[in-house]
Amino acid sequence: MFSSIKKYIIGFFVLCGGLLMAFLTGKSAGKKNEKVKSVKKNIKKTKKAINTKKKKISNVKKKTYKKKNVGTKEAADYLKKFAKGKKK
C-alpha cells in the first residue's frame, strides 16, 4: 500500500519539475530584445526610403517647363510631319 502511494508522489514531483524546467528554459526567453532591434532597423530603413522619395518628388515639382510660343502654322506643320512618321 505504501509503495503505490510512493509512486504517485514521486510521479507528481517529477511532473512538476519537468513543467518548471520547460517553463524556465523556453526558447523565447531573452529573444524580445533581438526582435525589437530588428523592427527598429526596419523602421529606420523605411523612414530613409520615404524621405528620399519625398525629396525626389519635391525636386520634380520644382522643375518648371518653359512653354514655347508657337504659331498655329508651325504647329500644323509639326503635326503633319508627326503623322507621317507614325504611318511608317
C-alpha positions as CSV (number, residue, x, y, z in Angstrom):
1,M,0.0,0.0,0.0
2,F,2.8,2.4,0.9
3,S,4.6,1.7,-2.3
4,S,1.6,2.6,-4.6
5,I,1.3,6.0,-2.8
6,K,5.1,6.5,-3.1
7,K,4.8,6.0,-6.9
8,Y,2.1,8.7,-7.2
9,I,4.0,11.2,-5.0
10,I,7.3,10.7,-6.9
11,G,5.4,10.9,-10.3
12,F,3.8,14.2,-9.2
13,F,7.1,15.8,-8.2
14,V,8.7,14.6,-11.4
15,L,5.9,16.1,-13.4
16,C,6.1,19.4,-11.6
17,G,9.8,19.5,-12.0
18,G,9.5,18.8,-15.8
19,L,6.9,21.6,-16.2
20,L,9.1,24.0,-14.2
21,M,12.1,23.2,-16.3
22,A,10.2,23.6,-19.5
23,F,8.8,27.0,-18.4
24,L,12.2,28.4,-17.3
25,T,14.2,27.2,-20.3
26,G,11.8,28.2,-23.0
27,K,13.3,29.3,-26.4
28,S,11.5,32.6,-26.4
29,A,13.3,33.7,-23.2
30,G,15.6,36.7,-23.9
31,K,14.6,37.0,-27.6
32,K,12.5,40.0,-27.1
33,N,15.3,42.5,-27.4
34,E,16.6,40.9,-30.6
35,K,13.1,41.1,-32.2
36,V,12.8,44.8,-31.1
37,K,16.2,45.6,-32.6
38,S,15.3,44.1,-36.0
39,V,12.0,46.0,-36.0
40,K,13.7,49.3,-35.2
41,K,16.2,48.7,-38.0
42,N,13.3,48.2,-40.5
43,I,11.6,51.3,-39.3
44,K,14.8,53.4,-39.9
45,K,15.2,51.9,-43.4
46,T,11.6,52.7,-44.3
47,K,11.9,56.3,-42.9
48,K,15.0,56.8,-45.0
49,A,13.3,55.5,-48.1
50,I,10.3,57.7,-47.6
51,N,12.4,60.8,-47.1
52,T,14.4,60.1,-50.3
53,K,11.2,59.6,-52.3
54,K,9.8,62.9,-50.8
55,K,13.0,64.7,-51.9
56,K,12.8,63.3,-55.4
57,I,9.1,64.3,-55.7
58,S,9.8,67.8,-54.5
59,N,12.7,68.1,-57.0
60,V,10.4,67.0,-59.8
61,K,7.7,69.5,-58.7
62,K,10.3,72.3,-58.5
63,K,11.2,71.9,-62.2
64,T,9.4,74.4,-64.4
65,Y,8.9,73.7,-68.0
66,K,9.1,76.6,-70.4
67,K,6.3,76.8,-72.9
68,K,7.2,77.8,-76.3
69,N,5.2,80.3,-78.2
70,V,4.4,78.6,-81.4
71,G,2.2,79.9,-84.1
72,T,-0.7,77.8,-85.5
73,K,1.0,77.4,-88.8
74,E,4.1,75.9,-87.2
75,A,2.0,73.6,-85.1
76,A,0.1,72.4,-88.1
77,D,3.3,71.6,-89.9
78,Y,4.7,69.7,-87.0
79,L,1.5,67.7,-86.7
80,K,1.7,66.8,-90.3
81,K,5.3,65.6,-90.0
82,F,4.5,63.7,-86.9
83,A,1.5,61.9,-88.5
84,K,3.7,60.9,-91.5
85,G,6.3,59.5,-89.2
86,K,3.6,57.4,-87.3
87,K,2.3,55.8,-90.5
88,K,5.6,54.2,-91.4
